[in-house]
Amino acid sequence: MILTIENGVTDAEKNQVIAEEEAIANKLKKEIATLSITIEGEELVSKVAYKSRIIRYARITGYVVPKDNMSQWKQSEVKDRVRHC
């Protein structure tokens, strides 16, 4: 996690915000990529970006399928292919 904290935020406030944001991320079953804690007026403001999962697809005999769903032999075949472009 990349953490950005504005000057003036105490350690107690920082730890509380981190704990709250991690609890929310756990409920959503996501992982925090970046967390920014700033002070706006009298309030602490936290901005969170979550990591996203990238799904790779391959076109095999005219069908588009996620690479995660391929057997190990088909994944091996795709890996060994020669690219012509």
C-alpha positions in Angstrom: 0.0 0.0 0.0 1.3 3.5 -0.9 0.4 5.8 2.0 0.4 9.6 1.7 -0.1 11.7 4.9 -0.4 15.5 5.1 1.5 17.3 7.8 -0.6 17.8 10.9 -2.1 14.3 11.0 -1.3 12.7 14.3 -0.1 9.0 14.6 -3.3 8.2 16.5 -5.5 9.7 13.7 -3.4 8.0 11.0 -3.7 4.6 12.7 -7.5 5.0 13.2 -8.0 5.9 9.5 -5.9 3.0 8.3 -7.7 0.6 10.5 -11.1 1.8 9.3 -10.1 1.7 5.6 -8.7 -1.8 6.0 -11.9 -3.0 7.6 -13.9 -1.6 4.7 -11.5 -3.1 2.2 -11.8 -6.5 3.9 -15.6 -6.3 3.7 -15.4 -5.5 0.0 -12.8 -8.3 -0.4 -10.4 -5.8 -2.1 -6.8 -4.8 -1.5 -5.8 -1.1 -1.0 -3.4 0.2 -3.6 -3.1 3.8 -2.3 -4.4 5.7 0.7 -4.1 9.4 1.1 -5.0 11.2 4.4 -5.4 15.0 4.4 -6.9 17.7 6.6 -9.7 19.8 5.1 -10.8 22.4 7.6 -11.6 20.5 10.8 -12.0 17.1 9.1 -9.7 14.3 8.1 -10.3 13.2 4.6 -9.1 9.8 3.3 -9.0 8.9 -0.4 -8.6 5.2 -1.3 -7.8 3.4 -4.6 -8.2 -0.3 -4.7 -6.1 -2.8 -6.7 -7.9 -4.4 -9.6 -7.5 -7.8 -11.0 -6.4 -8.1 -14.6 -8.0 -10.9 -16.6 -6.0 -12.0 -19.6 -7.8 -13.4 -22.6 -6.7 -15.5 -25.5 -8.3 -16.2 -28.8 -8.2 -20.0 -29.4 -9.9 -21.3 -32.6 -12.2 -18.4 -32.9 -13.3 -18.3 -29.2 -12.2 -15.7 -26.6 -11.5 -17.4 -23.3 -9.9 -16.2 -20.0 -6.4 -17.6 -19.7 -7.2 -18.7 -16.1 -9.7 -21.2 -17.5 -7.3 -22.9 -19.8 -5.7 -26.3 -19.0 -2.0 -26.4 -18.3 -1.4 -27.9 -21.8 -3.3 -25.2 -23.6 -1.5 -22.5 -21.5 1.8 -24.2 -22.5 0.7 -24.2 -26.2 -0.1 -20.4 -26.0 3.2 -19.6 -24.4 5.2 -21.5 -27.0 3.5 -19.9 -30.0 5.5 -17.7 -32.4 4.1 -14.2 -32.9 4.1 -12.9 -36.4 3.6 -9.2 -35.8 
